[in-house]
Amino acid sequence: MRKKRTAGKYERRHRLLQKIFISYGGKEKDAWDFAFHMLDWDEDLERLYGVYSNPGRLTNKKGDAVFRFLIHATYHLMEAYRLLRGEECVNIFAPNYKQPTSSRKVTGRTRRLAKAKK
């Protein structure tokens, strides 16, 4: 039996993720999309957690949970990354990957944290 999403809990998570996105330098106009891409696969995450927390024997249900998470969450996470960083997500595990000289993009939040430390 599939659990129904609780609208209130989903909306609270969505608002929180929008605030987090903006606090890390994301554009306000992209905040809703970012939150959507971070939440659309939450049920897949719950199923995957079930596999990890109770590994036991291999079953079709467990295999499906892993496969569904992989094919559903991956592209949502790549789009969330693109919205936040303003660049495409690259495969850092690819054999021909070369790390850029500056791998960290300075965001508004990074600057605010640096000022607060002074």
Secondary structure, 3 states (H helix, E strand, C coil): CCCCCCHHHHHHHHHHHHHHHHHCCCCHHHHHHHHHHHHCCHHHHHHHHHHHHCCCCCCHHHHHHHHHHHHHHHHHHHHHHHHHHCCCCCCCCCCCCCCCCCCCCCCHHHHHHHHHHC
